[in-house]
Amino acid sequence: MHEVKQLELFLLLRGFYKKEELANLFYSIIGQSIDFRSLVMENYLKVDHVDELAQIARMGRTNFNNKFVKSLAHLPTNGF
């Protein structure tokens, strides 16, 4: 039943809204994760330690680790 309702919602959204409207609607939900992921991917080769990457992201280590897990599904390692 869940899959049927999910498909129904998807079809309704795609049928009644433009792609730009859907992007604006869902940006507040997924946009920050995409931005964080981009920040990590653009900078991880430039640093030697996770703490440096957390500084670039302007976050404490704990907050960085939590956001990393939410965005990339695993804990960062100390060395890259």
KELOKE-582012 format. One record per residue (C-alpha): residue number from 0; residue in three letters; chain; x, y, z. Coordinates in nm, 2 decimals, always signed. Layout:
<pases>
PASE    nr   rest   kette       c1       c2       c3
PASE   NUM    ALA       A        X        Y        Z
...
</pases>
This chain:
<pases>
PASE    nr   rest   kette       c1       c2       c3
PASE     0    MET       A    +0.00    +0.00    +0.00
PASE     1    HIS       A    +0.29    +0.24    +0.08
PASE     2    GLU       A    +0.44    +0.20    -0.26
PASE     3    VAL       A    +0.11    +0.27    -0.43
PASE     4    LYS       A    +0.06    +0.59    -0.23
PASE     5    GLN       A    +0.42    +0.70    -0.30
PASE     6    LEU       A    +0.37    +0.64    -0.67
PASE     7    GLU       A    +0.04    +0.83    -0.67
PASE     8    LEU       A    +0.21    +1.13    -0.50
PASE     9    PHE       A    +0.50    +1.12    -0.74
PASE    10    LEU       A    +0.26    +1.12    -1.04
PASE    11    LEU       A    +0.05    +1.40    -0.90
PASE    12    LEU       A    +0.35    +1.62    -0.83
PASE    13    ARG       A    +0.50    +1.55    -1.18
PASE    14    GLY       A    +0.16    +1.61    -1.34
PASE    15    PHE       A    +0.07    +1.94    -1.18
PASE    16    TYR       A    +0.41    +2.11    -1.12
PASE    17    LYS       A    +0.70    +2.22    -1.33
PASE    18    LYS       A    +1.05    +2.08    -1.24
PASE    19    GLU       A    +1.15    +2.43    -1.12
PASE    20    GLU       A    +0.86    +2.44    -0.88
PASE    21    LEU       A    +0.93    +2.10    -0.74
PASE    22    ALA       A    +1.30    +2.19    -0.70
PASE    23    ASN       A    +1.20    +2.50    -0.50
PASE    24    LEU       A    +0.96    +2.29    -0.29
PASE    25    PHE       A    +1.21    +2.03    -0.19
PASE    26    TYR       A    +1.52    +2.24    -0.17
PASE    27    SER       A    +1.46    +2.32    +0.20
PASE    28    ILE       A    +1.45    +1.94    +0.27
PASE    29    ILE       A    +1.75    +1.82    +0.06
PASE    30    GLY       A    +1.93    +2.14    -0.04
PASE    31    GLN       A    +2.14    +2.17    +0.26
PASE    32    SER       A    +2.26    +1.81    +0.23
PASE    33    ILE       A    +2.35    +1.86    -0.13
PASE    34    ASP       A    +2.55    +2.18    -0.04
PASE    35    PHE       A    +2.73    +2.00    +0.25
PASE    36    ARG       A    +2.81    +1.70    +0.03
PASE    37    SER       A    +2.95    +1.94    -0.24
PASE    38    LEU       A    +3.16    +2.12    +0.02
PASE    39    VAL       A    +3.31    +1.78    +0.14
PASE    40    MET       A    +3.37    +1.66    -0.21
PASE    41    GLU       A    +3.54    +1.98    -0.32
PASE    42    ASN       A    +3.77    +2.00    -0.02
PASE    43    TYR       A    +3.85    +1.66    +0.11
PASE    44    LEU       A    +4.17    +1.62    -0.10
PASE    45    LYS       A    +4.29    +1.96    +0.02
PASE    46    VAL       A    +4.31    +1.86    +0.39
PASE    47    ASP       A    +4.50    +1.61    +0.59
PASE    48    HIS       A    +4.26    +1.56    +0.88
PASE    49    VAL       A    +3.88    +1.57    +0.94
PASE    50    ASP       A    +3.93    +1.86    +1.18
PASE    51    GLU       A    +4.05    +2.08    +0.89
PASE    52    LEU       A    +3.75    +1.99    +0.69
PASE    53    ALA       A    +3.52    +2.07    +0.98
PASE    54    GLN       A    +3.70    +2.41    +1.00
PASE    55    ILE       A    +3.63    +2.48    +0.63
PASE    56    ALA       A    +3.27    +2.39    +0.69
PASE    57    ARG       A    +3.27    +2.63    +0.99
PASE    58    MET       A    +3.15    +2.36    +1.23
PASE    59    GLY       A    +3.27    +2.19    +1.54
PASE    60    ARG       A    +3.39    +1.83    +1.50
PASE    61    THR       A    +3.07    +1.67    +1.66
PASE    62    ASN       A    +2.83    +1.88    +1.45
PASE    63    PHE       A    +3.04    +1.80    +1.14
PASE    64    ASN       A    +3.04    +1.43    +1.21
PASE    65    ASN       A    +2.66    +1.43    +1.26
PASE    66    LYS       A    +2.60    +1.61    +0.94
PASE    67    PHE       A    +2.85    +1.39    +0.76
PASE    68    VAL       A    +2.67    +1.08    +0.87
PASE    69    LYS       A    +2.33    +1.22    +0.76
PASE    70    SER       A    +2.46    +1.33    +0.42
PASE    71    LEU       A    +2.71    +1.06    +0.34
PASE    72    ALA       A    +2.58    +0.76    +0.55
PASE    73    HIS       A    +2.91    +0.69    +0.74
PASE    74    LEU       A    +3.15    +0.85    +0.98
PASE    75    PRO       A    +3.45    +1.04    +0.84
PASE    76    THR       A    +3.79    +0.89    +0.91
PASE    77    ASN       A    +4.07    +1.09    +1.06
PASE    78    GLY       A    +4.30    +1.07    +0.76
PASE    79    PHE       A    +4.20    +1.11    +0.40
</pases>
